[in-house]
Amino acid sequence: MKTTLTLITFRTLLSALVVGLFAGCAATRPISDVALGAGGAYLGHELSNGDPVATAAAAAGGVILSEGLHYAAKKQAEKAYATGYDKGKSDAVKQQYWLYVSMQRQRNQVSSVRLYPVQLPEQRIDGVTFQPSTKYLRIEE
């Protein structure tokens, strides 16, 4: 009888552990609550020789354990999300920084510069006469 009770208790605890592993899945939350509550009730009933108060307390303990596992999994998921969000913001800022550095390097590079002469004829603008001259148009490539 004692070996059978130990084997049943072991199987119950093992099944409760397997259900507890799925504590992070929202779809399994009612299943794990029921399974751990029922497992707790069964253990309480067997270990207390059928005392209803101990059975009810053990069932409540199983549900509380299940909810605690769900709470811990939710907190861990929220922390991972926040960490990933911060990492993404950091990467975006770094990307923007390196884009500005690249633009500055391109701006400071000595490129091919050519000067094209432009002949300006004599002009009269607003009563002022400008003499013919040559200006240079700078072209950078």
C-alpha positions as CSV (number, residue, x, y, z in Angstrom):
1,M,0.0,0.0,0.0
2,K,2.8,2.4,0.9
3,T,4.6,1.7,-2.4
4,T,1.4,2.3,-4.4
5,L,0.8,5.6,-2.5
6,T,4.4,6.7,-3.2
7,L,4.1,5.8,-6.9
8,I,0.8,7.7,-7.2
9,T,2.3,10.7,-5.4
10,F,5.3,10.7,-7.6
11,R,3.2,10.5,-10.8
12,T,1.0,13.4,-9.5
13,L,4.0,15.5,-8.7
14,L,5.5,14.7,-12.1
15,S,2.4,15.7,-13.9
16,A,2.1,18.9,-11.9
17,L,5.7,19.7,-12.8
18,V,5.0,19.1,-16.5
19,V,1.9,21.4,-16.3
20,G,4.0,24.0,-14.5
21,L,6.4,24.1,-17.4
22,F,3.7,25.5,-19.6
23,A,2.9,28.3,-17.1
24,G,3.9,31.0,-19.6
25,C,1.3,30.0,-22.2
26,A,-2.0,31.9,-21.8
27,A,-4.0,29.1,-23.3
28,T,-2.7,26.6,-20.7
29,R,-3.4,28.8,-17.7
30,P,-6.9,27.3,-16.8
31,I,-5.5,23.8,-17.5
32,S,-2.6,24.3,-15.2
33,D,-4.8,25.9,-12.5
34,V,-7.1,22.9,-12.6
35,A,-4.3,20.4,-12.8
36,L,-2.3,21.8,-9.9
37,G,-5.4,22.4,-7.9
38,A,-6.5,18.8,-8.5
39,G,-3.1,17.5,-7.8
40,G,-2.9,19.5,-4.6
41,A,-6.3,18.3,-3.5
42,Y,-5.3,14.7,-4.2
43,L,-2.1,15.0,-2.3
44,G,-3.8,16.7,0.6
45,H,-6.5,14.0,0.6
46,E,-4.0,11.2,0.6
47,L,-1.6,12.7,3.1
48,S,-4.3,13.7,5.6
49,N,-6.3,10.5,5.3
50,G,-9.3,12.3,3.9
51,D,-9.5,15.4,6.0
52,P,-11.6,17.9,4.0
53,V,-9.9,21.0,5.4
54,A,-6.5,19.7,4.4
55,T,-7.8,18.6,1.0
56,A,-9.3,22.1,0.4
57,A,-6.1,23.8,1.6
58,A,-4.0,21.6,-0.6
59,A,-6.2,22.4,-3.6
60,A,-6.0,26.1,-2.9
61,G,-2.2,25.7,-2.5
62,G,-2.0,24.1,-6.0
63,V,-4.0,26.9,-7.6
64,I,-1.8,29.5,-5.8
65,L,1.3,27.7,-7.0
66,S,0.0,27.7,-10.6
67,E,-0.9,31.4,-10.4
68,G,2.5,32.2,-8.9
69,L,4.2,30.4,-11.9
70,H,2.1,32.4,-14.3
71,Y,3.0,35.6,-12.5
72,A,6.7,34.8,-12.6
73,A,6.5,33.9,-16.3
74,K,4.6,37.1,-17.1
75,K,7.2,39.2,-15.2
76,Q,10.0,37.5,-17.0
77,A,8.4,38.1,-20.4
78,E,7.8,41.8,-19.6
79,K,11.4,42.2,-18.5
80,A,12.7,40.5,-21.7
81,Y,10.4,42.8,-23.8
82,A,11.7,45.9,-22.0
83,T,15.3,44.8,-22.4
84,G,14.7,44.1,-26.1
85,Y,13.0,47.5,-26.6
86,D,15.8,49.3,-24.9
87,K,18.3,47.4,-27.1
88,G,16.4,48.4,-30.2
89,K,16.4,52.1,-29.2
90,S,20.1,51.9,-28.5
91,D,20.8,50.3,-31.9
92,A,18.7,52.9,-33.7
93,V,20.7,55.7,-32.0
94,K,24.0,54.1,-32.9
95,Q,22.8,53.6,-36.5
96,Q,21.9,57.3,-36.7
97,Y,25.3,58.3,-35.2
98,W,27.2,56.2,-37.7
99,L,25.1,57.6,-40.6
100,Y,26.1,61.2,-39.5
101,V,29.7,60.2,-39.2
102,S,29.6,58.7,-42.7
103,M,28.0,61.8,-44.1
104,Q,30.6,64.0,-42.5
105,R,33.4,61.9,-43.9
106,Q,31.9,62.2,-47.4
107,R,31.6,65.9,-47.0
108,N,35.3,66.3,-45.8
109,Q,36.8,64.2,-48.6
110,V,38.9,65.9,-51.2
111,S,36.9,65.3,-54.3
112,S,37.5,66.3,-57.9
113,V,37.1,70.0,-58.1
114,R,37.0,71.8,-61.5
115,L,36.7,75.5,-62.1
116,Y,34.9,76.6,-65.2
117,P,35.5,80.2,-66.5
118,V,32.3,82.2,-67.2
119,Q,32.7,85.4,-69.2
120,L,30.4,88.2,-68.0
121,P,29.8,91.0,-70.5
122,E,29.6,94.6,-69.7
123,Q,26.2,95.2,-68.0
124,R,24.2,98.1,-66.7
125,I,22.1,97.2,-63.6
126,D,20.1,99.9,-61.8
127,G,22.1,102.6,-63.3
128,V,25.5,101.1,-62.5
129,T,27.8,99.9,-65.3
130,F,29.7,96.7,-64.7
131,Q,32.9,96.1,-66.7
132,P,33.3,92.8,-68.6
133,S,34.9,90.2,-66.3
134,T,35.6,86.5,-65.9
135,K,34.2,84.6,-62.9
136,Y,34.9,81.0,-62.1
137,L,32.1,78.4,-61.4
138,R,33.3,75.7,-59.0
139,I,32.1,72.2,-59.7
140,E,32.8,69.4,-57.1
141,E,32.2,65.7,-58.0
